[in-house]
Amino acid sequence: MIQIREIAFSCYAVSDMSRARAFYEGILGLKPGTVTDTPGGGWVEYEIGAGALSLGCAPGWKPSADGCTVALEVVDFDSAIAELKARNVAFRMEPFASPVCRMAMILDPDGNTVCIHRRNGEH
């Protein structure tokens, strides 16, 4: 049996790496770690906690709102939502509460879904 230790990374396909990086770094405030430029594409990894959120750009690899979804845990949910709205980020799902958390689904410039998340009771 294969034993999985952890998620190494989650990756979004993007069509324009510069535009994607402007969103993930400029709007979401992520700091790039590994950056690899390749002809017609590239790869960027953002270390977050024990894992990484990656962006990949390659011929034949298409973005999709119904593909991977990463939930980004924020310190202040209300402030994060207000900032995203002020920056005219598109919402796929407006903020809502569940018994265990609050979340909203936003769209990156390629239409990939990103979850903004806050667990209940976190300080």
C-alpha positions as CSV (number, residue, x, y, z in Angstrom):
1,M,0.0,0.0,0.0
2,I,1.2,3.5,-0.8
3,Q,1.6,5.7,2.2
4,I,1.0,9.4,1.7
5,R,2.9,11.7,4.2
6,E,1.6,15.1,3.1
7,I,0.5,17.3,0.2
8,A,3.6,18.5,-1.5
9,F,1.9,21.2,-3.5
10,S,-1.4,22.1,-5.2
11,C,-1.1,23.7,-8.6
12,Y,-3.3,25.9,-10.8
13,A,-2.8,26.0,-14.5
14,V,-2.5,29.6,-15.8
15,S,-2.4,31.1,-19.3
16,D,-0.3,34.2,-18.5
17,M,2.3,33.8,-15.8
18,S,2.9,37.6,-15.4
19,R,-0.8,38.3,-15.0
20,A,-1.2,35.4,-12.6
21,R,1.8,36.5,-10.5
22,A,0.4,40.0,-10.3
23,F,-2.8,38.5,-8.8
24,Y,-1.2,36.0,-6.4
25,E,1.6,38.3,-5.3
26,G,0.0,41.8,-5.7
27,I,-3.5,41.0,-4.5
28,L,-3.1,38.0,-2.3
29,G,0.3,39.0,-0.9
30,L,2.0,35.6,-1.5
31,K,5.8,35.5,-1.7
32,P,7.4,33.4,-4.4
33,G,9.9,30.7,-3.5
34,T,10.8,28.5,-6.5
35,V,10.5,30.3,-9.8
36,T,11.3,28.5,-13.1
37,D,10.9,30.3,-16.5
38,T,10.5,28.1,-19.5
39,P,9.8,28.9,-23.1
40,G,6.0,29.3,-23.4
41,G,5.4,28.9,-19.7
42,G,6.9,28.6,-16.3
43,W,6.4,27.5,-12.7
44,V,6.1,29.4,-9.4
45,E,5.8,28.0,-5.9
46,Y,4.5,29.9,-2.9
47,E,5.4,28.2,0.4
48,I,2.4,28.4,2.7
49,G,2.7,26.5,6.0
50,A,3.8,22.9,5.4
51,G,2.8,22.9,1.7
52,A,3.0,25.0,-1.4
53,L,0.6,26.6,-3.8
54,S,2.0,26.4,-7.3
55,L,1.2,28.1,-10.7
56,G,2.1,26.3,-13.9
57,C,2.0,27.5,-17.4
58,A,2.5,25.1,-20.3
59,P,1.0,24.4,-23.7
60,G,-2.0,22.1,-23.4
61,W,-2.5,22.7,-19.7
62,K,-5.7,24.7,-19.3
63,P,-7.1,26.7,-16.4
64,S,-10.5,25.6,-15.1
65,A,-12.9,27.0,-12.4
66,D,-13.9,23.3,-11.8
67,G,-10.3,22.0,-11.3
68,C,-8.2,22.3,-8.2
69,T,-9.4,24.6,-5.4
70,V,-7.0,25.7,-2.7
71,A,-8.4,27.1,0.6
72,L,-6.2,29.9,1.9
73,E,-6.6,30.4,5.6
74,V,-6.7,34.1,6.4
75,V,-6.1,35.9,9.7
76,D,-9.0,38.4,9.4
77,F,-11.8,37.1,7.2
78,D,-13.8,40.3,7.1
79,S,-10.8,42.5,6.2
80,A,-9.7,40.0,3.5
81,I,-13.1,40.0,1.9
82,A,-13.3,43.8,2.1
83,E,-9.9,44.2,0.4
84,L,-10.8,41.7,-2.3
85,K,-14.0,43.6,-3.1
86,A,-12.2,46.9,-3.1
87,R,-9.8,45.5,-5.7
88,N,-12.7,44.3,-7.8
89,V,-11.8,40.6,-7.5
90,A,-14.6,38.4,-9.0
91,F,-16.5,36.2,-6.5
92,R,-17.7,32.8,-7.6
93,M,-19.4,32.4,-4.2
94,E,-20.1,35.2,-1.9
95,P,-19.0,34.8,1.8
96,F,-20.9,32.3,3.8
97,A,-20.7,30.6,7.2
98,S,-20.8,26.9,7.9
99,P,-20.8,25.2,11.3
100,V,-17.0,25.0,11.2
101,C,-15.8,28.0,9.2
102,R,-16.5,31.1,7.0
103,M,-15.4,31.1,3.4
104,A,-15.8,32.7,0.0
105,M,-14.8,31.5,-3.5
106,I,-13.0,34.0,-5.7
107,L,-11.7,33.7,-9.2
108,D,-8.1,34.4,-10.3
109,P,-7.6,36.1,-13.7
110,D,-7.8,32.7,-15.5
111,G,-11.1,31.8,-13.8
112,N,-9.5,29.3,-11.4
113,T,-11.4,29.1,-8.1
114,V,-9.5,30.1,-4.9
115,C,-11.2,29.7,-1.5
116,I,-10.7,32.4,1.2
117,H,-11.2,30.6,4.5
118,R,-11.3,31.2,8.2
119,R,-11.9,28.4,10.7
120,N,-14.3,29.2,13.6
121,G,-12.6,29.8,16.9
122,E,-9.1,30.5,15.4
123,H,-7.3,33.5,16.9
